[in-house]
């Protein structure tokens, strides 16, 4: 049966895919970043429709920040960030199209032909979901959660170390002193 | 089977396919990262749908989602670090100009 939830999931799903396609169809890199932001926001709206409020809000907040940073980097790095020159920056298009299509068809086949078992219609309210997640994070999955935290810290240090401008160290000799 | 679950999985598959196309076809490092973001977004949607419609009582499902979100953030951070280093040394983040990495 088509419920209101199914209609909204379909609508936001189509929006997410459409904006995902726009990312690679526009010549403007800034527009690409904004299209990706809209795609990820539509995904967050899907989560909200699925009554996963915490994950939906987290997705929208994280992606808004990430894509804003991405747009700034686009302007910094690109010769033509506005896409006025209509430069084609693609290669092996045919192979990529085939690979993308095969991946899509394969995943859809798995989604449609596998019996996933009984579907649960009802879900606990948001406060209970968040409480259960908090207990999970600080209980059974604490090691995974802590590992993710340490990995983030390592990546932050690594990214800064890679990006920082190397400063030549000059050691003064006795005569120069 | 629930229509919502199937539609979510098909949307995830479409995002995954578009991401594969983008990651393989683009020549710019930042655009390749956008493709990888879409691939991860497809995985994220599948995880949320499986948790919501099959095992909503198991909070570990949300934990997986948080891990994938962490991976997305890390990919961006490290990718931009590499992009800055590359731009500083070569003045471009075009991957077709990075053939010397193969040597």
Interface residues (C-beta under 8 A of the other chain):
Chain A: X1 X2 X3 X5 X6 X9 X10 X13 X14 X16 X17 X20 X21 X23 X24 X29 X32 X33 X36 X39 X40 X43 X46 X47 X50 X51 X52 X54 X55 X58 X59 X62 X66 X69 X70 X73 X74 X76 X77 X78 X89 X90 X91 X92 X93 X95 X96 X97 X99 X100 X101 X103 X104 X107 X108 X111 X112 X115 X116 X117 X119 X120 X121 X123 X124 X129 X132 X133 X135 X136 X137 X140 X141 X144 X145 X148 X151 X152 X155 X156 X158 X159 X160 X161 X162 X163 X165
Chain B: X1 X2 X3 X4 X5 X6 X7 X8 X9 X10 X11 X12 X13 X14 X15 X16 X17 X18 X19 X20 X21 X22 X24 X25 X26 X27 X28 X30 X31 X33 X34 X35 X37 X38 X41 X42 X44 X45 X48 X49 X51 X52 X53 X54 X55 X56 X57 X59 X60 X62 X63 X65 X66 X67 X69 X70 X72 X73 X74 X76 X77 X78 X80 X81 X82 X83 X84 X85 X87 X88 X93 X94 X96
